[in-house]
Amino acid sequence: MYSSTRITMFLLCLAVVPAHAQAVTTHDPQHDFDFEIGTWKTHVKRLLHPLSGSSEWTEYEGTSVVRKVWDGRANLLELRMDGPKGHFEGLSLRLYNPQSHQWSLNFANAAAGSVAQPTVGEFTNGRGEFYDQETLDGRAIFVRFVISDITPNSAHFEQSFSADGGKTWEVNWIATDTRMADAAAPNATQP
């Protein structure tokens, strides 16, 4: 025979475990970019001639400012940087799609004055992966944009191109962002 204490404990466990499991597994992807709201110092390395066999890189230093839009269902990134190859300004509008639970990253270079093909994807286990298909020098390529190593005060960004259908990838943009001390994000844990 089971004692009433054991039965009560068993029933309590059944009641508590599902609630706890739901709290752990519930994830709201519309807040995946909340970590990036604020002002960042950025260091960028850019491959000058992607998919050409060239290994000539240039580097930039600058800032990026990310603002929340639509209560976090979108955000706007403004990037300004300078390096040996000159001044660069970019803008990225990130939009959350509540039906697909994915984000589209819509980038514009100030020199071109137009928005490029969006990369689309999502975050899984703290890593964002976004893809699209574009044309480079007249040929179709795949583009992959990865956001990784995310902490309250830093993040890593890489863009890669593939000319062989995604079998191999060549990294052509590497950015390391560090939160500026006087512009910490609200509720961010400072080390």
N, C-alpha and C positions, 0 to 999 in steps of 0.2 A: 504494500500500500504506500502511496505517496502522501506525505504530510501536506496539510493545507499551506504551510509556509513555502514548500517547494513549488506547489502549483501556482501560488501567488507570484513567486519570483519568476517562474517560467512565463506567465502571462504578462508580467511587467516587461520582461525582455522582448517579447513579441511586440508589445506596444511601442517600446523605445527604439528598437533597431530600425524599423522602417522609417520612422521620422528622421533619425540620424542619417540613414543611408540617403534619403531624399535631399537632405541639406548638403551632404557632401557631393552628390552627383549633379545637383542643379547648377547650371552654368548659364549666365546671361551674356551671350556673345556681343550684344549691343554695347557692352562696356569694355570690350577687349582693348580699345585704344585709350582708356582712361589714364593708364600709366604715363602717357606721353604728353598730357596737358601741361603746359608750362614753357619755359625758355631753356634752351639747350645750347651748349657749345658743341660744334660739330667739327670733326676731322674727316675729310673725304679723300679717298684715292680713286682716280678714274682712269681706266684704260683708254688711251686716246684713239686707237683704231681697232675696235672689237672685231673678232672673227676674221682677222686678216693675217694672223701669225705674228703680229707685232706684240712686243712686251714693253712698250713705252707707256709709262704711267705718269700722271701728274697729281699733285696734291693741293688741297684747298683747306683753309681754316675759315670758320664762320659761325653763324648762329641760326637756329631754327626756333620758331615760335609756333606752338600748337594751341589752338583755341577750340573749345567744345562748342558744337552747334547742335540745335534740336535736342537738348538735354542728353547729349552723348551719342545719339544715333547718327551723328556726322561730326567731323572735325575738319579744321582747316589748318594746314601747315604752310608757313612762309619760311623759305630758305634763302639766306644771303651768305655768299662766301667769296673769298678772293684767294688767288694762287698765281703761280707763274704764267698760266695761260689766261689770266684775266679775271674779271668779275663775273659771277654767276648768280642769277636769281631764279628761283623756282617756287611753284605753288602746288600743293597737293590737297585736293578735296577728297576725303574718305567718306563714303556713304554706306550705311548699314542697310541691308535688305532683310526685313523681318520675315519674309516668306522663305527665303533660302538659308537664312542665318549666316550669310556671307557678306563680306565687305568688297566694295569696288574702290580701287585707288586710282584717282584721276589726276595725272600730273601734267603741269604746264611749265614750259621753260619760257621765261620772259623774252628771250631773244627770238623765239619762234612765234609767240603770241597766239598759240592755239593749244588745245587740250589733246594729249596723246591718247591712244587706245588704252582703256582702263585695264589694270590687272585685277583679277577677281580671285578671292580665296577666303581663308579663315584661319583662326588660331586653334591649335591643338596642343595640349600640354605645354602652354606658355610659348609656343613657337608659331609665328604667322607665316603662311606660304600662299603666294598669290601668283597667278599665271595669266598670260595672254599670248596671242599670236600677232606678230607685226611683220613689217617689211624692212629690211636693211640692205641698202645697195641693190635693190631690185629683187632680192630673194626673200622668201618667207622664212621666218625664224620663230622660235618660241622664246618667251621671256619669263623668267622666274624671279620673284622678289621675295626675300626671306628676312624676317625680323626675328632675332634670337638674343639670347643672353640678357634678357630683360630683368632689370632690378629697379628699385625706386629712383635710382640716380644715374643709370646708364642703360644703353641699348645698342645693339649691333644690327646693321642693315647691309644686305648684299643683293646686288642685281646680277643675274647671269643670263647669257644668251646661249641658245642651242640651234645649230644649223642642220642637225641630223635627227630631228624629230624627238629630241629629249634623251637620246642615248648618252650624249656627253654635253657638259655645260662649261662655259668659259665665264668666269667672274669678271665683270667690267666696272663695278661700282661698289666700293666698300666705305661705309660710314660708321664711325663710332661717335655716339652722342653721350655727353656728360651733362647732367642737370647743373645749371648755374646756381650757385649757393644762395644768392639773394632772390631766387625765383622758384623756390621749392613748391612742388604741387601740393594742393590741399590734401590733408590726410596722408601724405607720403611719410613713410617711416625713414627717419634720418639715421645713418649708421653712427 
